[in-house]
Amino acid sequence: MTLFLIIVAAVILWLGSLYCWPFAPCTKCSGSGRNAGSNRQRFGDCARCGGSGRRQRFGSRAVHRSVRGGVGYRRTRGRK
């Protein structure tokens, strides 16, 4: 029973961290946003993150969708 409660608490903390910090540094460029071949004279964006230096963490999209849907968040997409 105690092990079950520890696992549930760990999952709740992980979901909370996904909601608060949905992005992590890109694994290819280590968060710099630069291509591996970039130098001072020429600069290229990272192909994986597009130059932002961030990637979305696994599960963060689902957490945000469930929270927005659960509290009555309605997205209109420009319709009135």
C-alpha positions in Angstrom: 0.0 0.0 0.0 2.8 2.4 0.8 4.6 1.7 -2.4 1.4 2.4 -4.3 1.0 5.8 -2.6 4.6 6.7 -3.4 4.1 5.8 -7.1 0.9 7.9 -7.2 2.6 10.9 -5.6 5.5 10.6 -8.0 3.1 10.6 -11.0 1.2 13.6 -9.6 4.5 15.5 -9.2 5.6 14.6 -12.7 2.3 15.8 -14.2 2.6 19.0 -12.2 6.1 19.6 -13.6 4.8 18.9 -17.1 2.2 21.6 -16.6 4.6 24.2 -15.2 7.6 23.4 -17.4 6.4 22.0 -20.7 9.6 22.6 -22.6 13.1 21.2 -22.2 16.4 22.0 -24.0 16.8 20.5 -27.4 18.8 17.3 -27.3 20.6 17.9 -30.6 21.8 21.5 -30.1 21.8 21.4 -26.2 19.5 24.4 -26.1 21.7 26.8 -28.2 19.5 26.7 -31.3 22.6 26.5 -33.6 23.4 23.9 -36.1 26.4 21.7 -35.3 28.4 23.2 -38.1 27.8 26.8 -37.2 30.6 29.2 -36.4 31.2 32.9 -36.3 31.1 33.5 -40.0 28.0 31.5 -40.7 25.1 30.6 -38.5 22.6 27.9 -39.1 19.5 26.9 -37.1 19.2 23.5 -35.5 17.2 21.2 -37.8 15.3 19.5 -34.9 14.1 22.6 -32.9 14.2 25.1 -35.7 16.5 27.5 -33.8 14.4 27.8 -30.7 16.6 25.6 -28.5 13.6 24.0 -26.9 11.6 20.8 -27.4 8.3 19.8 -25.9 8.5 17.3 -23.1 6.8 13.9 -23.4 3.2 14.2 -22.1 3.1 18.0 -21.7 0.7 18.4 -24.7 -1.8 15.9 -23.2 -1.6 17.5 -19.8 -2.4 20.9 -21.2 -5.2 19.6 -23.3 -6.8 17.8 -20.4 -6.5 20.8 -18.1 -8.0 23.2 -20.7 -10.8 20.9 -21.5 -11.6 20.1 -17.8 -12.1 23.7 -16.6 -14.3 24.9 -19.3 -11.7 26.4 -21.6 -13.2 26.9 -25.0 -11.1 27.6 -28.1 -13.0 29.5 -30.8 -10.4 29.6 -33.6 -11.5 33.0 -34.8 -15.2 32.3 -35.0 -17.7 34.5 -33.3 
